[in-house]
Amino acid sequence: MTIRSEQRDNNCFMIFLSGRLDTTSASMYEGELKRLVDGTTDVILDLKDLTYISSSGLHILLQLQKIMNNGKRKFVIKNMGEAVRSIFEMTGFINLITQEE
């Protein structure tokens, strides 16, 4: 998995994930993802190039959503591919994560 990020404006940070967010990569990138959302007002997570997500990856995204919600900050996931959306739907995470089309 790779992570790319860019500052959209003073209040919005965009994070792009590509590849597989599985058990191995989730443990490797969890700290980096939390660091990226720390102190930002709005975060958009673009999953267009994410090909797979495991339960470990889903857990990290749910943690990020909770961190942002506790700070009354915006956290949105967009551009889920069909395979990733299917996993979100099968696990019920589709109802727990704020998404934007």
C-alpha positions in Angstrom: 0.0 0.0 0.0 1.1 3.6 -0.6 -0.1 6.8 1.0 0.0 10.2 -0.7 -1.3 13.3 0.9 -1.9 16.9 -0.1 -3.1 20.1 1.6 -6.2 21.3 -0.2 -6.5 24.6 1.7 -6.0 25.7 5.3 -8.9 23.5 6.6 -8.8 20.5 4.3 -6.3 17.7 3.9 -6.6 15.0 1.2 -5.2 11.5 1.7 -4.9 9.0 -1.2 -4.5 5.3 -0.5 -3.5 2.8 -3.2 -2.9 -0.9 -3.3 -4.0 -3.2 -0.4 -4.8 -2.1 3.1 -4.4 -5.5 4.7 -3.1 -6.8 8.0 0.5 -6.2 7.2 0.2 -2.7 5.7 -2.4 -1.6 8.3 0.1 -2.2 11.1 2.8 -0.4 9.1 0.7 2.7 8.2 -1.6 3.1 11.2 0.7 5.6 12.9 1.2 7.6 9.7 -2.5 7.9 9.0 -3.2 9.0 12.6 -0.4 11.6 12.3 -1.8 12.9 9.0 -5.3 13.5 10.6 -3.8 15.0 13.8 -4.5 18.7 13.9 -6.4 18.9 10.7 -10.0 20.3 10.4 -11.3 18.3 7.4 -9.9 15.1 5.9 -11.0 13.5 2.7 -9.8 10.0 2.2 -9.7 9.0 -1.5 -9.9 5.2 -2.1 -10.0 5.2 -5.9 -6.8 3.2 -6.1 -7.3 1.0 -3.1 -7.8 -2.6 -4.4 -8.5 -4.4 -1.1 -9.2 -3.7 2.5 -9.1 -6.2 5.4 -10.7 -6.1 8.7 -7.6 -4.5 10.1 -7.8 -1.8 7.5 -11.5 -1.2 8.3 -10.6 -1.0 12.0 -8.1 1.8 11.3 -10.5 3.8 9.2 -13.2 3.5 11.9 -10.6 4.7 14.5 -9.8 7.7 12.2 -13.5 8.4 11.9 -13.9 8.4 15.7 -10.9 10.6 16.2 -12.2 13.2 13.8 -15.8 13.0 15.2 -14.6 13.5 18.8 -12.9 16.7 17.7 -16.0 17.7 15.7 -14.0 17.6 12.5 -15.0 16.3 9.1 -13.8 12.9 7.9 -15.1 11.7 4.5 -14.3 8.7 2.3 -14.8 9.0 -1.4 -14.2 7.1 -4.6 -14.5 3.6 -3.3 -14.0 1.0 -6.1 -16.5 -1.8 -6.5 -14.3 -4.4 -4.7 -13.7 -2.1 -1.7 -17.3 -1.0 -1.5 -18.4 -4.7 -1.5 -16.2 -5.3 1.6 -17.6 -2.2 3.3 -21.2 -3.4 2.5 -20.6 -7.0 3.6 -19.2 -6.0 7.0 -21.7 -3.2 7.6 -19.0 -0.5 7.7 -20.7 1.3 4.9 -23.2 2.6 7.6 -20.4 3.6 10.0 -18.2 5.7 7.8 -19.2 9.0 6.2 -18.9 8.8 2.5 -19.1 11.1 -0.5 -19.7 10.1 -4.1 
